[in-house]
Amino acid sequence: MTTTEAARLLEQFRAGKIRREKVLQAFQAAPIADLGFAQVDTHRALRKNFPEVIFGAGKTADQIVKIAAKLIELGQPVLVTRINADQARALRKKFKLAVHHPLARCVTIEKKPFPKRSGFIAVVCAGTSDLPVAEEAAVTAEIMGNRVERVHDIGVAGLHRMLARMELLQSANVIVAVAGMEGALPSVLAGLVARPVIAVPTSIGYGASFGGIAALLAMLNSCASGVTVVNIDNGFGAGYAASQINSLAQQSI
């Protein structure tokens, strides 16, 4: 059950359109669906405004399909992250509405997409090699009901590329900045905008980048104000947090 569905039930009860017993039955339903190999949190959407997300890595295609089927049975949208081609193929075979986002390594299934908020999230990346992580953030934010503007390949090696997009970047409610190598993009960007910047280090870089640790430490040690850092390659976490910030921005209008 989502918060929207819960509110609708209560409004219908207040208007005398449904019986008290039906409302109680909906709220008394067990918050967990036991699939044996997984305990699906059926009330996640009620608490978080978005259902449980399926992390595809380490799961079989059959397990992912069964978890997705349970979420769809509950009328909830589905987001599967870190998915491979075989898992995506199984989902598309089972669900006609399944959309594979190969660059983001995600699959989304939406019977009724969330209405888009009026503000937007900017997802930017330093280089083309950072695109898979940036796209994971963008797809996550989009399925959660946000408009996303993508800005690619504006790393600090060519600062003029970023400066050329400043009007758009300064208009975003929140910015997700994805970068590998030395991870300088979020620091430079945060010094030029009055919006929260969520920094995402990627594992892209040469040997001394240590699989993204150099970028992670650079972002954690940023001297720019308003930078928050997620883990290496965690585009999903950044997109989710950006959605929550954008939601709060809409509530304050």
ROVEX-363805 format. One record per residue (C-alpha): x, y, z. Coordinates in steps of 0.25 Angstrom, whole numbers, plus 5000, padded with zeros to 4 digits. Example, Ala and Ser with C-alpha at 12.3 -4.5 7.8 and 13.67 -1.06 7.14 Angstrom:
2
504949825031
505549965029
***
This chain:
253
500050005000
500550144996
500250275004
499450314993
498550184994
498450205009
498050345008
496950304997
496450195006
496250295018
495650395009
494650295004
494350245018
494050395022
493150415010
492350285014
492750215001
493450095008
493150015021
494050025033
494449875032
495049895018
495950005023
496349925035
496649805027
497549885018
498349945029
498449805037
498949735025
500349665028
501449765025
502349655020
502149555008
502949425011
503449364998
504349275005
505649324999
505249475002
504349555012
503749655003
503349785011
501949815006
501849945014
503150005010
502350105001
501450145012
502650185020
503650235010
502650274998
503350174989
503350024989
504449934993
505549934982
506149804977
507649794976
507849694965
509349654968
509449514974
508049484971
507549384961
506649424950
505449344956
505649404969
505549544963
504349514955
503649454967
503949584976
503549674965
502249594963
501849614978
502149764977
501249774964
500149694971
500149804981
500049904970
501349964973
502450004962
503649924961
505149964961
506249864959
507649914960
509049844956
508349754947
509049664936
508549634922
507949494926
507149554938
506649664929
506149564918
505449484929
504649614934
504349654920
503849514916
502949514929
502449664929
502049734917
502249874923
503649834927
504649934922
506149904921
507150024923
508449954919
509350064922
508850084936
508749934938
507349954943
505949904939
504649984942
503249934942
502150044943
500650014942
500350154946
501550244947
501650344958
501250484954
502450574951
502850684961
502950824956
504450844960
505550764954
506750684958
508050704950
508950584948
510350624943
511550534941
513050574939
513250474927
512650384918
513250264926
512350314938
511050294930
510650164936
510650214950
509950344946
508850274938
508550184950
508350314958
507550374947
506650254945
506450244960
506050384961
505050374949
504250254954
504150324967
503350434961
504450534957
504750614945
506250594942
507150674933
508450604929
509750674927
510850594922
512350604920
512650734928
513850694936
514850804941
515850764930
515050864922
514350954931
513751034920
512750914918
512150934932
512151084931
511351074918
510250994926
510151084938
508751144935
508151004936
509050954947
508651074956
507151044953
507150904958
506550874972
507750774975
508950724967
509550594966
510950604962
511650474957
513150464955
514350374956
515850404954
516150514964
514750544967
514750694966
513450714959
512550724971
513450824979
513550924967
512050914964
511650934979
512451064979
511651114967
510151074971
509251104983
508650964983
509050834990
510050744982
510050594984
511450544980
511650404975
513050354973
513250254963
514250144961
514750194948
516250234948
517650194947
518350114957
518550224968
517050244968
516950114976
515650074970
514950204973
515550224987
516350344982
515050414977
514350374990
515350434999
515450564990
513950584991
513850555006
514950665008
514250764999
514450905004
513150944996
511850965005
510650875002
511350744997
510850615002
511550484998
511050344995
511850224993
512650184981
511750154969
510450174977
509650244967
508350184973
508650244986
508950374980
507650374972
506850334984
507350444993
507150544982
505750504980
505450524995
506150664994
505350694982
504050654989
504350745001
504650854991
503250844986
502550844999
503250975003
502651044991
***
